[in-house]
Amino acid sequence: MIGVPVLAREVRQGLRRRRSVLWAALYVAVLAATLVWIWPEQAVYTLAAQSSRSLVVIFATALLAATLLLAPAFSAVAIVGEKERRTYDLLFQTLLRPHELAIGKLLSSLALLGIFTAFSFPFFAATFLLGAVSPSETVRIYSVVGATAAGAALLGLAISSFTRDSHTALIRAYSSLLVWFAAPWAIAAILVGRPDLAAAAYRVRALSPLAALLSVLRPPAAGLAQPPEWRLFLETVAVAALALLIFLIAQFLRRPSPPRRIERVIDDRREIARRRYRFPFYLVDPQRRKKLLAGWVNPVFAREMRARAMGGGVWFVRGLYLCFAVSAALVILLAGQVAGYSPDGLKGVAVAFQIGLVALLGPSLTAGAVTREIEGGLFDPLRMTRLGPWALLAGKFEVALLFVLLLLVGAAPLWAVIYVMELNTLRDILIAGAVILATMLFAITAGFFASTFARHSSAAAALAYALVFAVVFATLLPHLAPARFARNLRLALEQMNPFLVAWSALRTEGAEKLDWGRHLRLLLSASALLGVLSYVRLRFKFAPDR
């Protein structure tokens, strides 16, 4: 059969890893804790509780979130791992054809995800026996989860096929999944303000896995002349999966590329000359890397800026242009708010965009700060220099902070227009900016924490994104099922969510304001704790061998 040799090899290797057992134990523990927490006190699912569907909503959402978190761990490193182990070329020496390799990698990723999904059957059966969900809804829920797993696996494999190191592959995979999860909601929030674009907003929102899942448990009102969101989602995923599979097979047909080195310094004279006159490379000229550094310059900062940051690509410049473009689009919509767009809704989209940008980039810049040095064999030479753990952390922290701040500057025109149009006071804008900056610090320190405690860059990236996900997205859970949360617990979780706090400071209508001062104290305290733990762990790594 097609792909069976690759499937058998990948599944055996995946199940023999210690981290797979740990992931499985954590997965089952989270599902069990969720079920125990939301279980009715009388062990009977009454008609009054059935109207809210909160029990099934929370459990199904937890299952979907776990699938999205686990999918890149299995698929995003499946192909790039072969390149790093220098076994990618050996695959082409076998009798397997390119489409068999692609299908085998896909089936192995889906098999591992399917094993984890099967762990949820006993827990979901408990809600089924309570009468909380019908058989048809159960099939639809697992169809949405299965389609999400297949789409995430194919997306991870496609990214892994053209990426040259596992850390970058995981970053791109998690970023793409986050965009897939949240971007349709943001676009629909803009379109829903226009009655003539309500149908388009409905179809755009159906692209999100969460929207498709909620449409199964919370059907739309009768009379809506649109197919269910879950059906639109399944159709879209089927088309996208076919396109990704074709792309994956085409990648296997290409000639294998050499593995990427950890360090890549630009030494081509023509490239150096071109970059001397191109923004922003003339700010940090790569030719100055041979000159002596000033006494006040952190050597780690200079090395990161010259070798990796300014010497390794223009991705952050493109990100800066993207921020300017999004900011300009929102300014245009704000200027035309008389056409039906809600100013509060557009401000919410702007805040969500910036916080999402911070959540995507913060961990990616620091999750490999230490692990990549170890994997590249450069950590021991660093230990033999006069640089200490503080210099290493400070230098990498400065680079990450500079890059994220440059991207956030791209949204400055939007806040200027909001102030000029007197939609908010300067105090409100500064409060929202402080919340965004505090979120940025937490995301960066979460990456450092994961990088100092994890053994590999892939595990560090997964841990860093899990921490950021818990603060930025998991704290929104009370809005999915408010009836299952006590008022004090719901307010405490809302107080931790940066989006809700920043948006409450900018809203002119709606719910009461959240305590932004308390949020800043909590988030900055968490960032300081992670930073201290990172320094202590790195100091232990720098200690002499005994």
C-alpha positions as CSV (number, residue, x, y, z in Angstrom):
1,M,0.0,0.0,0.0
2,I,1.0,3.6,-0.7
3,G,3.0,5.1,2.2
4,V,2.9,2.1,4.5
5,P,6.7,1.8,5.0
6,V,7.0,5.5,5.9
7,L,3.8,5.3,8.1
8,A,5.1,2.3,10.1
9,R,8.5,3.9,10.6
10,E,7.2,7.3,11.7
11,V,4.5,6.0,14.0
12,R,7.0,3.7,15.8
13,Q,9.5,6.4,16.2
14,G,6.8,8.9,17.4
15,L,5.4,6.5,20.0
16,R,8.8,5.5,21.3
17,R,9.8,9.1,22.2
18,R,9.5,10.1,25.8
19,R,7.9,13.4,25.0
20,S,5.0,11.6,23.2
21,V,4.2,9.8,26.4
22,L,4.4,13.1,28.3
23,W,2.2,14.8,25.7
24,A,-0.4,12.0,26.0
25,A,-0.4,12.1,29.8
26,L,-0.8,15.9,29.7
27,Y,-3.6,15.6,27.1
28,V,-5.6,13.1,29.1
29,A,-5.1,15.1,32.3
30,V,-6.4,18.3,30.7
31,L,-9.4,16.5,29.3
32,A,-10.2,14.8,32.6
33,A,-9.8,18.0,34.5
34,T,-12.1,19.8,32.1
35,L,-14.7,17.1,32.4
36,V,-14.6,17.0,36.2
37,W,-14.8,20.8,36.4
38,I,-17.9,21.2,34.1
39,W,-19.7,18.1,35.4
40,P,-23.2,18.9,36.7
41,E,-23.6,18.8,40.4
42,Q,-26.6,16.5,40.3
43,A,-25.0,14.3,37.6
44,V,-28.1,15.0,35.5
45,Y,-28.1,17.2,32.4
46,T,-31.4,19.2,32.9
47,L,-33.3,21.0,30.2
48,A,-32.3,24.3,31.7
49,A,-28.6,23.4,31.4
50,Q,-29.2,22.0,27.9
51,S,-30.3,25.4,26.7
52,S,-26.8,26.8,27.3
53,R,-24.9,23.8,26.0
54,S,-22.0,25.1,28.0
55,L,-20.8,21.7,29.0
56,V,-20.3,20.4,25.5
57,V,-19.1,23.8,24.3
58,I,-16.2,23.9,26.8
59,F,-15.2,20.3,26.2
60,A,-15.3,20.5,22.4
61,T,-13.4,23.8,22.5
62,A,-10.7,22.2,24.7
63,L,-10.5,19.2,22.3
64,L,-10.1,21.6,19.3
65,A,-7.5,23.7,21.0
66,A,-5.5,20.6,22.0
67,T,-5.6,19.4,18.4
68,L,-4.3,22.7,17.1
69,L,-1.5,22.7,19.7
70,L,-0.4,19.1,19.0
71,A,-0.6,19.1,15.2
72,P,2.6,21.2,14.6
73,A,4.5,19.1,17.1
74,F,4.1,16.0,14.8
75,S,3.9,17.5,11.3
76,A,6.1,20.6,11.3
77,V,9.3,18.7,12.0
78,A,8.5,15.6,10.0
79,I,10.4,16.6,6.9
80,V,12.8,19.2,8.2
81,G,13.9,16.7,10.9
82,E,15.1,14.4,8.1
83,K,17.2,17.3,6.7
84,E,18.7,18.0,10.1
85,R,19.6,14.4,10.7
86,R,21.1,14.2,7.2
87,T,18.6,11.4,6.2
88,Y,16.6,13.3,3.7
89,D,18.7,12.3,0.8
90,L,18.5,8.7,1.9
91,L,14.7,8.7,1.3
92,F,15.3,9.3,-2.4
93,Q,17.6,6.2,-2.6
94,T,14.7,3.9,-1.7
95,L,12.1,2.5,-4.1
96,L,9.4,4.9,-2.8
97,R,8.2,7.5,-5.2
98,P,7.6,11.2,-4.2
99,H,3.8,10.8,-3.9
100,E,4.4,7.8,-1.6
101,L,6.7,9.7,0.6
102,A,4.3,12.6,0.8
103,I,1.3,10.4,1.6
104,G,3.3,8.4,4.1
105,K,4.4,11.5,6.0
106,L,0.8,12.7,6.0
107,L,-0.7,9.4,7.2
108,S,1.9,9.2,10.0
109,S,1.1,12.7,11.2
110,L,-2.7,11.9,11.0
111,A,-2.2,8.6,12.8
112,L,-0.4,10.2,15.7
113,L,-3.1,12.9,15.9
114,G,-5.8,10.2,15.6
115,I,-4.4,8.3,18.6
116,F,-4.6,11.4,20.7
117,T,-8.1,12.2,19.4
118,A,-9.1,8.6,20.3
119,F,-8.1,9.4,23.9
120,S,-11.0,11.8,24.1
121,F,-13.7,9.3,23.2
122,P,-14.4,8.0,26.8
123,F,-14.6,11.6,28.0
124,F,-16.9,12.7,25.3
125,A,-19.0,9.6,25.7
126,A,-19.8,10.8,29.2
127,T,-21.4,14.0,27.9
128,F,-23.2,11.9,25.3
129,L,-24.7,9.6,28.0
130,L,-26.0,12.7,29.9
131,G,-28.0,13.7,26.9
132,A,-26.0,16.8,26.3
133,V,-25.4,16.1,22.6
134,S,-27.1,14.1,19.9
135,P,-25.4,11.4,17.8
136,S,-25.6,13.6,14.7
137,E,-23.9,16.5,16.6
138,T,-21.2,14.1,17.8
139,V,-20.4,13.1,14.3
140,R,-20.3,16.7,13.2
141,I,-18.1,17.7,16.1
142,Y,-15.5,15.0,15.4
143,S,-15.8,15.8,11.6
144,V,-14.8,19.4,12.3
145,V,-12.0,18.3,14.7
146,G,-10.8,15.7,12.2
147,A,-10.8,18.2,9.3
148,T,-8.9,20.7,11.5
149,A,-6.3,18.0,12.3
150,A,-5.9,17.1,8.6
151,G,-5.6,20.7,7.6
152,A,-3.1,21.5,10.4
153,A,-1.1,18.4,9.5
154,L,-0.9,19.2,5.8
155,L,-0.1,22.8,6.6
156,G,2.7,21.7,8.9
157,L,4.1,19.3,6.4
158,A,4.0,21.9,3.6
159,I,5.9,24.4,5.8
160,S,8.3,21.7,6.9
161,S,9.1,20.8,3.2
162,F,10.6,24.2,2.4
163,T,12.0,25.2,5.8
164,R,15.6,24.3,6.7
165,D,15.5,24.1,10.5
166,S,12.9,22.7,12.9
167,H,12.7,25.9,15.1
168,T,11.7,28.1,12.1
169,A,9.2,25.4,10.9
170,L,7.5,25.3,14.3
171,I,7.3,29.1,14.5
172,R,5.8,29.3,11.0
173,A,3.4,26.4,11.7
174,Y,2.1,27.9,14.9
175,S,1.8,31.4,13.4
176,S,-0.1,30.0,10.4
177,L,-2.5,28.1,12.7
178,L,-3.1,31.2,14.8
179,V,-3.9,33.2,11.7
180,W,-6.3,30.5,10.6
181,F,-7.9,30.4,14.0
182,A,-8.3,34.1,14.6
183,A,-8.1,36.1,11.4
184,P,-11.6,35.1,10.0
185,W,-13.1,36.4,13.2
186,A,-11.3,39.8,12.9
187,I,-12.3,40.2,9.2
188,A,-15.9,39.2,10.0
189,A,-16.0,41.7,12.8
190,I,-15.2,44.5,10.3
191,L,-17.6,43.3,7.6
192,V,-20.5,42.6,10.0
193,G,-21.0,46.4,10.5
194,R,-22.3,46.6,7.0
195,P,-25.7,45.0,6.4
196,D,-24.9,44.5,2.7
197,L,-21.8,42.5,3.6
198,A,-23.5,40.3,6.3
199,A,-23.4,37.3,3.9
200,A,-19.7,37.8,3.2
201,A,-19.0,38.1,6.9
202,Y,-20.8,34.9,7.6
203,R,-18.7,33.0,5.0
204,V,-15.5,34.5,6.1
205,R,-16.2,33.6,9.7
206,A,-16.9,30.0,8.6
207,L,-13.2,29.6,7.7
208,S,-12.3,29.5,11.4
209,P,-12.3,26.1,13.0
210,L,-13.8,27.6,16.2
211,A,-16.7,29.2,14.3
212,A,-17.4,25.8,12.6
213,L,-17.4,24.0,15.9
214,L,-19.7,26.5,17.6
215,S,-22.1,26.4,14.6
216,V,-22.7,22.7,15.4
217,L,-23.5,23.4,19.1
218,R,-25.2,26.8,18.5
219,P,-27.1,26.6,15.2
220,P,-27.9,29.9,13.5
221,A,-31.4,31.4,13.7
222,A,-34.0,29.9,11.4
223,G,-34.6,31.6,8.1
224,L,-30.9,32.3,7.4
225,A,-30.4,31.7,3.7
226,Q,-26.9,30.3,4.2
227,P,-25.5,26.8,4.6
228,P,-24.3,25.9,8.1
229,E,-20.8,27.2,8.9
230,W,-19.5,23.7,9.7
231,R,-20.5,22.6,6.2
232,L,-18.7,25.6,4.6
233,F,-15.7,24.8,6.7
234,L,-15.5,21.2,5.7
235,E,-15.8,22.1,2.0
236,T,-13.1,24.7,2.3
237,V,-10.7,22.5,4.2
238,A,-11.2,19.7,1.6
239,V,-10.2,22.0,-1.3
240,A,-7.3,23.5,0.7
241,A,-6.1,20.0,1.7
242,L,-6.0,18.9,-1.9
243,A,-4.0,22.0,-2.9
244,L,-1.5,21.4,0.0
245,L,-1.1,17.8,-0.9
246,I,-0.3,18.7,-4.5
247,F,2.2,21.2,-3.2
248,L,3.8,18.7,-0.9
249,I,4.2,16.1,-3.7
250,A,5.8,18.8,-5.8
251,Q,8.2,19.6,-3.0
252,F,9.3,16.0,-3.0
253,L,9.9,16.1,-6.7
254,R,12.4,18.9,-6.3
255,R,16.1,18.3,-5.8
256,P,16.9,18.2,-2.1
257,S,18.5,21.4,-0.7
258,P,21.5,21.4,1.6
259,P,20.8,21.8,5.3
260,R,20.9,25.3,6.7
261,R,23.8,26.3,8.9
262,I,23.0,27.8,12.3
263,E,25.1,31.0,11.5
264,R,24.9,32.6,8.1
265,V,27.0,35.8,7.6
266,I,26.5,37.8,4.4
267,D,30.0,37.7,2.7
268,D,28.9,38.4,-1.0
269,R,30.4,41.8,-1.9
270,R,27.5,42.6,-4.3
271,E,24.9,41.8,-1.7
272,I,26.8,43.9,0.9
273,A,27.0,46.8,-1.5
274,R,23.3,46.6,-2.3
275,R,22.3,46.4,1.4
276,R,24.4,49.5,2.2
277,Y,21.9,51.6,0.4
278,R,18.7,49.7,1.3
279,F,16.6,50.5,4.3
280,P,17.1,49.5,7.1
281,F,20.5,47.8,6.4
282,Y,22.4,51.1,6.1
283,L,21.5,51.7,9.8
284,V,23.7,48.7,10.7
285,D,26.2,48.2,8.0
286,P,27.3,44.5,7.7
287,Q,30.7,45.7,6.6
288,R,31.3,47.1,10.1
289,R,31.4,43.6,11.6
290,K,35.2,43.6,11.4
291,K,35.6,46.8,13.4
292,L,36.1,46.9,17.1
293,L,33.0,47.4,19.2
294,A,32.6,50.3,21.5
295,G,32.9,49.5,25.2
296,W,29.3,50.2,25.9
297,V,28.0,47.8,23.2
298,N,26.8,44.4,24.2
299,P,28.7,41.9,22.0
300,V,25.8,39.5,21.9
301,F,23.5,42.3,20.7
302,A,26.0,43.3,18.0
303,R,26.4,39.7,16.9
304,E,22.7,39.1,16.7
305,M,22.1,42.4,14.8
306,R,24.9,41.9,12.3
307,A,24.8,38.1,11.6
308,R,21.2,37.1,12.1
309,A,19.0,40.1,12.1
310,M,20.4,42.5,9.5
311,G,22.5,39.9,7.8
312,G,20.0,37.1,7.5
313,G,16.9,38.4,5.9
314,V,14.3,41.1,5.4
315,W,11.3,39.4,7.0
316,F,10.9,42.1,9.7
317,V,10.9,44.9,7.0
318,R,8.0,43.1,5.3
319,G,6.3,42.8,8.6
320,L,6.7,46.6,9.2
321,Y,5.2,47.2,5.8
322,L,2.3,44.9,6.6
323,C,1.7,46.8,9.9
324,F,1.6,50.1,8.0
325,A,-0.8,48.6,5.4
326,V,-3.2,47.2,8.1
327,S,-3.0,50.5,10.0
328,A,-3.8,52.5,6.8
329,A,-6.8,50.2,6.0
330,L,-8.2,50.7,9.5
331,V,-7.7,54.5,9.3
332,I,-9.7,54.5,6.0
333,L,-12.5,52.5,7.7
334,L,-12.5,54.9,10.7
335,A,-12.7,57.9,8.4
336,G,-15.7,56.3,6.7
337,Q,-17.5,55.2,9.8
338,V,-20.6,56.9,8.7
339,A,-20.9,54.1,6.2
340,G,-21.9,51.7,8.9
341,Y,-18.7,50.6,10.5
342,S,-18.5,50.7,14.3
343,P,-15.6,52.7,15.7
344,D,-15.4,50.5,18.8
345,G,-15.4,47.4,16.6
346,L,-12.5,48.8,14.4
347,K,-10.5,49.7,17.5
348,G,-11.1,46.2,18.8
349,V,-9.7,44.8,15.5
350,A,-6.7,47.1,15.8
351,V,-6.0,46.0,19.4
352,A,-6.5,42.3,18.4
353,F,-4.1,42.7,15.5
354,Q,-1.3,44.2,17.6
355,I,-1.7,41.7,20.4
356,G,-1.8,38.9,17.9
357,L,1.3,40.2,16.3
358,V,3.1,40.3,19.7
359,A,1.8,36.8,20.5
360,L,3.2,35.5,17.2
361,L,6.6,37.2,17.1
362,G,7.6,37.4,20.8
363,P,8.1,33.7,21.4
364,S,9.6,33.1,17.9
365,L,12.4,35.6,18.6
366,T,13.5,34.2,21.9
367,A,12.4,30.5,22.0
368,G,15.7,29.5,20.4
369,A,17.9,32.0,22.2
370,V,19.7,29.3,24.2
371,T,18.7,26.0,22.6
372,R,19.9,27.1,19.1
373,E,23.3,27.9,20.6
374,I,23.5,24.5,22.2
375,E,22.3,22.7,19.0
376,G,24.9,24.6,16.9
377,G,27.7,23.7,19.3
378,L,28.3,27.4,20.2
379,F,27.2,27.4,23.8
380,D,30.4,25.9,25.2
381,P,32.6,28.5,23.4
382,L,30.3,31.2,24.9
383,R,30.9,29.8,28.3
384,M,34.7,30.2,27.8
385,T,34.4,33.9,27.0
386,R,34.2,36.7,29.6
387,L,30.5,37.0,28.8
388,G,28.2,35.9,31.6
389,P,24.5,34.8,31.6
390,W,23.3,38.3,32.1
391,A,25.1,39.6,28.9
392,L,23.6,36.7,26.9
393,L,20.1,37.3,28.1
394,A,20.4,41.1,27.8
395,G,21.8,41.1,24.3
396,K,19.1,38.7,22.9
397,F,16.4,40.5,24.8
398,E,17.4,43.9,23.3
399,V,17.3,42.5,19.8
400,A,13.8,40.9,20.3
401,L,12.5,44.1,22.0
402,L,13.8,46.3,19.1
403,F,12.3,44.1,16.4
404,V,8.8,44.0,18.0
405,L,8.8,47.7,18.8
406,L,9.7,48.4,15.1
407,L,6.7,46.4,14.1
408,L,4.4,48.1,16.6
409,V,5.5,51.5,15.3
410,G,3.7,50.6,12.1
411,A,0.4,51.1,13.9
412,A,1.2,54.6,15.1
413,P,-0.8,56.4,12.4
414,L,-3.9,54.6,13.5
415,W,-3.6,55.8,17.1
416,A,-2.8,59.3,15.9
417,V,-6.0,59.3,13.8
418,I,-8.0,58.0,16.8
419,Y,-6.7,60.9,18.9
420,V,-7.2,63.6,16.3
421,M,-10.8,62.4,15.6
422,E,-11.4,62.6,19.4
423,L,-12.6,59.0,19.5
424,N,-10.5,58.5,22.7
425,T,-8.5,60.6,25.0
426,L,-4.7,60.4,25.2
427,R,-5.0,58.6,28.5
428,D,-7.1,55.8,27.0
429,I,-4.6,55.4,24.1
430,L,-1.6,55.3,26.5
431,I,-3.4,52.7,28.7
432,A,-4.0,50.4,25.6
433,G,-0.4,50.9,24.6
434,A,0.9,50.0,28.0
435,V,-1.2,46.8,28.0
436,I,0.2,45.9,24.5
437,L,3.8,46.6,25.7
438,A,3.2,44.4,28.8
439,T,2.0,41.6,26.6
440,M,5.1,42.0,24.5
441,L,7.3,41.7,27.5
442,F,5.5,38.6,28.7
443,A,5.8,36.9,25.2
444,I,9.5,37.6,25.0
445,T,10.3,36.4,28.6
446,A,8.1,33.3,28.0
447,G,10.4,32.5,25.0
448,F,13.5,32.9,27.2
449,F,12.0,30.8,29.9
450,A,11.2,28.0,27.5
451,S,14.6,28.2,25.8
452,T,16.5,27.9,29.1
453,F,14.6,24.9,30.4
454,A,13.9,22.9,27.1
455,R,16.5,20.7,25.5
456,H,15.5,21.4,21.9
457,S,14.3,24.4,20.0
458,S,11.2,22.7,18.9
459,A,10.2,21.9,22.5
460,A,11.1,25.4,23.5
461,A,8.8,26.9,20.8
462,A,5.9,24.7,21.8
463,L,6.3,25.5,25.5
464,A,6.6,29.3,24.8
465,Y,3.5,29.4,22.6
466,A,1.6,27.3,25.2
467,L,2.3,29.9,27.9
468,V,1.3,32.8,25.6
469,F,-1.8,30.9,24.5
470,A,-2.8,30.4,28.1
471,V,-2.7,34.2,28.7
472,V,-4.0,35.6,25.4
473,F,-6.6,33.0,24.4
474,A,-7.5,30.6,27.2
475,T,-8.6,33.6,29.4
476,L,-11.4,34.2,26.8
477,L,-13.0,30.9,27.7
478,P,-15.7,32.5,29.9
479,H,-17.2,34.2,26.9
480,L,-17.9,30.8,25.3
481,A,-19.8,29.5,28.3
482,P,-20.5,32.2,30.8
483,A,-22.9,30.1,32.8
484,R,-20.2,27.6,33.8
485,F,-18.1,30.2,35.5
486,A,-18.7,31.9,38.8
487,R,-18.8,35.7,38.6
488,N,-15.5,36.2,40.6
489,L,-13.7,33.6,38.5
490,R,-15.0,35.1,35.2
491,L,-13.9,38.6,36.2
492,A,-10.4,37.3,37.3
493,L,-9.9,35.6,33.9
494,E,-11.1,38.6,32.0
495,Q,-8.7,40.7,34.1
496,M,-5.8,38.6,32.8
497,N,-6.7,38.9,29.1
498,P,-4.8,41.7,27.5
499,F,-7.3,42.1,24.6
500,L,-10.3,42.6,26.9
501,V,-8.4,45.1,29.1
502,A,-7.0,47.2,26.3
503,W,-10.4,47.2,24.5
504,S,-12.2,48.2,27.6
505,A,-10.0,51.2,27.9
506,L,-10.9,52.3,24.3
507,R,-14.5,51.4,24.2
508,T,-17.0,54.3,24.5
509,E,-20.0,51.9,24.8
510,G,-20.8,48.6,26.4
511,A,-19.6,46.8,29.5
512,E,-17.8,48.4,32.5
513,K,-14.1,49.2,32.4
514,L,-11.6,46.6,33.6
515,D,-8.9,47.4,36.1
516,W,-6.0,48.0,33.8
517,G,-3.6,48.8,36.7
518,R,-4.2,45.4,38.2
519,H,-3.7,43.7,34.8
520,L,-0.4,45.4,34.3
521,R,0.8,44.4,37.8
522,L,-0.1,40.8,37.2
523,L,1.4,40.6,33.8
524,L,4.6,42.4,34.7
525,S,5.0,40.3,37.8
526,A,4.6,37.1,35.7
527,S,7.2,38.5,33.2
528,A,9.6,39.3,36.0
529,L,9.2,35.8,37.5
530,L,9.9,34.1,34.2
531,G,12.9,36.4,33.6
532,V,14.4,35.6,37.0
533,L,13.8,31.9,36.5
534,S,15.5,32.1,33.1
535,Y,18.5,33.9,34.5
536,V,18.9,31.4,37.4
537,R,18.7,28.5,34.9
538,L,21.1,30.1,32.5
539,R,23.5,30.8,35.4
540,F,23.4,27.1,36.2
541,K,24.2,26.3,32.6
542,F,27.2,28.7,32.7
543,A,28.6,27.1,35.8
544,P,31.8,25.2,35.4
545,D,31.5,21.4,34.9
546,R,32.2,19.3,38.0
